[in-house]
Amino acid sequence: MDRVIIKNIGTLVTGDIAHPISEAKTIVIEDGHIAIMGSEDYGEAQLVIDANGTTVTPGFFDSHVHTTIGDYGHRQKTDGIITSELHGGVTSVISAGEAHMPGRPTDPEGVKAMAVLCARSFAKKPPSSVKVHGGALILEKGLVEKDFEYLSSQGVWLVGEIGLGSVKDPEEAAMMVEWAHKYGFKVQMHTGGTSIPGSSTVTAADVIYTKPDVVSHLNGGPTSISMAEVDKIMAQTEFTLELVQCGNFKMMDYCLRHAADQGILNRIIFGNDAPSGTGIIPLGIIRNICFAASLSGIAPEMAICMATGNTARAYGLNTGILEVGREADLVIMDAPLGSVGETALSALSCGDIPGISAVLINGKLVVKKSKNTPPAKRQIK
């Protein structure tokens, strides 16, 4: 049995927004899953990590990545995009549609083949061990119900943000969403102004009629809908609400504050929406957390839950929350050198990106000292 112990934890953020802080000081991982959370001496292990009084959180999700194949971003011609996100604490990635694949097919047979290829490719060889949920079907005219049944049998379970393909009419999209839900798919939908040539502006009425699971980039990707439109989506639906780094920051602040006022922070998740024209932002998810904690009045542990447990719940995944039985994807971090904050959480509240000293995926230590964050004040042992 592979056994890992993380001890001497200063603050443990659970990822569960209903109970964001745990009193546990020790985590025992067995065969890639969390086996024990407590404060006792749990014996020996193949690897013992002394957190040195620092903060442990679940691994972050990036809920909106336009993957292609492998660890390459064709939009910005950049290699190692997912590995760079790993060094920002991201352990799971959700494809929003492989829209930037060179020569991307737009016929039904082509988009089905691409979805299967991408899903299987990432499952077989995850970049730097990051859990990439790829192969998000882009809706094109001509798809029929049997196509969704077939794709489900091949392990495809995501529909990329509606609006990227030729299906833009809400009535046609709603019919395909109904088929997708019948076969267990999770569906994302572009919201706001156009993002790439050929895409279309999507209103609150379009979203409400179509009934996706996730309202993609509610704060714009990059152009946002109005505050009144945001209010409609928040009040008239129970959809998951995604906020992205490559969007409108004024609207991000509005969405966070309004969601807090409405008591629906459990519906907020964080993505990058990259690679895109805005670029590639390896620290985009932790920057979203920092934005929420330092500028929008959100407790930092709650903001972390938006990048972890909220996303896991939205997509039905067994990670993102630190509790017994979950996959052991974790980040260990502390206030960065030079920060006025004394802990990772206080650093986030004052606007500083924490220093990441370790990242684990399925209990395996995959990062020891981030190459992208500032150095932590206290390092693991």
C-alpha positions, 0 to 999 in steps of 0.5 A, a space after each residue: 500500500 502506498 501511504 503518505 502522511 502530511 502533518 503539522 498543518 497550520 490551516 486546512 481549507 476543506 474546499 467544502 464551502 458550507 464548512 471551509 475550515 477543518 481542525 484537522 492537523 494531519 492527513 493520511 493518504 492511502 493508495 491515492 485517496 484520503 484515508 484519515 483526517 485528524 491530529 494524532 500520530 498515525 505511524 509511518 509512511 513511504 513519504 511524510 511531509 511536514 507542512 511546517 505550520 502552513 496551509 493545505 488546500 485541495 488542488 485547484 480546478 481550472 474550469 475553462 481551458 480550450 485544450 487541443 492535444 497534449 500540453 500545447 496552446 495553439 492559439 498562442 503557440 505555447 508549450 507546457 501550458 497545463 504544466 505551468 498551471 500545475 505550478 499555480 496549484 491547478 490539479 484538474 482541468 475542464 475543457 470548454 471545447 477544443 476550438 483552437 485545434 488546427 483544421 478543426 472539423 465542423 461536420 458531425 462525424 468530424 466533431 465526434 471523432 475529435 471529441 473521442 480523440 481528445 478525451 482518450 488522449 488526455 486520459 491515456 497521457 495526462 500532462 504532468 499528471 494533471 487531470 485533464 477532462 478533455 474532448 468537450 463536444 462542440 455543437 455543430 448542425 447535423 448532430 442527432 440524438 444517436 450521436 450523444 448516445 454513441 459519444 457517451 459510450 465512448 467516454 465523452 461526457 462534456 459539451 463545450 461552451 455552446 456558441 463556439 460551433 454552428 449551433 447558435 439558435 436557442 431552440 436548436 441548442 436546447 434540443 441538443 442539450 436535452 439529448 446531452 442530459 439524457 446521456 449524462 453530459 455536463 453542458 457549458 454555454 457561452 455567455 455575453 459578447 462574441 469571442 472568436 470570429 463566427 461566435 455570437 452574442 448570448 443573452 440571459 434569455 438565451 441561457 435560461 431557455 437553453 438550460 446548460 449546467 454551467 453559465 460560461 464566463 458570466 463576467 465576460 469572455 472577454 465581453 460581459 453581459 450587463 448587470 441586469 442580465 447577470 441579475 436575471 441569470 442569478 435569480 431565475 436559474 440554479 445554474 453553476 456560474 463561472 467567472 474567468 480571469 480573461 474577462 471583465 474585472 468590474 463584472 467579476 467584482 459585481 458577480 461576487 458581491 451580488 452572489 454573496 448578497 444572495 447567498 449563492 456563493 456555492 454556485 460560483 466557480 473559477 476558470 481562466 478561459 485560455 488559451 485565448 486572445 487575452 493570452 495564457 495565464 498560469 496563475 489565473 486561478 489563484 489570481 481569481 481567488 486573490 481578486 475575490 479575497 482582496 477586492 470583493 470582500 470574500 473570505 479567502 477560504 470561501 474563495 478557495 472553495 469556489 476553485 475546488 469543491 464548487 467545481 467538483 460538485 458542478 461536474 460530479 468529480 471525486 476530488 476538490 474537497 478534503 475528506 475521507 474517500 476523496 482523491 488526494 489532490 492537494 496544495 501546500 502554500 504559505 504567505 510569500 516572502 515579503 508579504 505583510 500577510 503571515 499566512 496564505 489566507 491573510 496574504 490572499 486577503 491583502 492581495 498577494 499570491 501565496 507561495 506554493 511549496 508542494 502539489 500532490 495529485 493522487 497522493 503523489 508529490 508532483 511539485 516541490 516548490 512552484 516555479 511560478 509563484 513567489 517563494 513561501 515564507 515557510 517551506 515544507 520538510 
